[in-house]
Amino acid sequence: MTTHKGSCQCKKITFEVLGDFENFFLCHCEQCRKDTGSAHAANLFSSTASLHWLTGETMVKTFDYQSSGHIKSFCPECGSALPNLQMNGTLLVVPAGCLDTDVLIRPQGHIFTADKANWDHDLEQIQEFAKLPE
């Protein structure tokens, strides 16, 4: 069984996930773009893994957009995205960026591409920088 460890940016909330992820998707829906402030969210999904809060569980805030089931959990101190349970607790959703351990699967696809930002195309063709350009 795989153990993944993760945290928020300020490290006040830490957790571990016991088990494996079945899916890894990059979601371009409008809500995920708002959640991340970016082109897409990068979320891991598991119907079998379990989530265990190590520190800060009582701090975790959860937002359910218009009671739609689009759920985001986050640290109220630093704003980092955190794991949450969805679909009546049967689906664990983990933002890939909050993991401190390596993710062993690659994204399987882009979803909700009909909602992509108008500037989100041909990004592999733009210049890359190893750090902030001078």
C-alpha positions, 0 to 999 in steps of 0.5 A, a space after each residue: 500500500 502506498 503512503 502519500 504525505 502532504 501539507 498546505 504551504 504554511 505547514 499548519 495542516 498536514 495529512 497522509 493518504 494511504 492507498 493508490 490513486 486511480 485517476 489523475 485529471 487536469 480539469 479546465 472547468 470554470 470552477 477549477 480555474 477559479 479555485 486555482 487561479 490558473 488554466 486548470 486544476 490537477 486533481 488525483 482521485 481514489 475510491 479506495 484510499 483513505 485520508 488521515 489528517 496529521 495536524 490542523 484538521 479543525 482548521 480545514 475549510 470546505 467550500 461547496 460551490 452553490 451546493 453543486 458538489 464542486 468542492 474545494 477544501 483549503 487552509 484558511 491561513 495560507 489558502 492552499 488547496 487540500 484534499 476532500 471527500 466527495 460523493 457522500 464520502 466515496 471519492 477522495 479528491 487530492 490536489 496534486 500540488 499539495 502532496 509532498 511526496 512524488 506522484 507515481 502516475 501521470 495525468 490521464 487527460 484534460 477534462 472539461 476542455 470546452 470551458 478552457 480559458 481563451 488563452 490556454 492553447 499552444 502553451 508548449 510553444 512559448 519560451 520556458 525559463 528555469 527561474 524568474 526571468 531578469 
